[in-house]
Amino acid sequence: MRMNSPFKAPLLSLLAGGLLALGSTQAAADKAAIKKSLAQILPDYEVDSVYETPVPGLFEVLIGTDVIYVSKDGRYMVQGRMIDLTSKEDLTEGSPRLAEARKKESKERAEAIKKLGQDQMIVFAPEGKPSYTITVFTDIDCGYCRKLHGEMAGYNAEGIKVQYLFYPRAGEGSPSFAKAVSVWCADDRRTALTDAKAGKSIPDKTCPNPVKEHLELGEKMGVSGTPAIVLENGEMVPGYIPPKRLAAMLKEKLGG
């Protein structure tokens, strides 16, 4: 599963500098040559497609769900959206290749969460059959994560089941990571999580736990902040969303 963006700093600078260096020596000015050049600059990332745009000499390059534009001589790179000012169409967002890549990425997320299993999560479910299920990567010390958890009754009232995975942003060995382990090892995980998110002290405990696995899964999925909400179809929505607005979004995206 390759979901991390290769264009987060400092790799964006590395890529731009590499393209300038390669421009003077690149003989071929076609898709294969661009693909070969990028493979030299970013050997750890696979270029999924190179496609000619309506702008002469400029090619759309797709790496995962990241889109950049590269000149046919391999010298120049443009990152950003391409807009047709006549039709007002966003050609970047409307790229069928980007749409297909996002669909594939969402499917991989959904499959990975299903494979992990609910027994490796902390779950807050409504009474009766839930209308929707969301999986939330959370950091105990994140302010908006605490806000989301503080409105758990509202999410459950909207028929939303919340499955928590830990994503301590400071990483393994941090106080947030240790708190996540203590929550998992508590006799009552749900109560311990609620107390920890309310800023209360909970007993320090250790035991076999999935916190590191959660963190690594989030990194593979491209989580860059918390809370990060993953819908049942695998689509990821960053940030806190109030219960009623989230319920409306779920209905729009998933039906029901």
Secondary structure, DSSP 8 states (H G I E B T S, - for coil): ---S-TTSTTHHHHHHHHHHHHHTT----SHHHHHHHHHHH-TTS---EEEE-SSTTEEEEEETTEEEEEETTS--EE-S--EETTTTEETTTT-HHHHHHHHHHHHHHHHHHHHH-GGGSEEE--SSS-SEEEEEEE-TT-HHHHHHHHTHHHHHHTTEEEEEEE--TT-TTSHHHHHHHHHHHSSSHHHHHHHHHTT--------S-SHHHHHHHHHHHT--SSSEEE-TTS-EEES---HHHHHHHHHHHH--
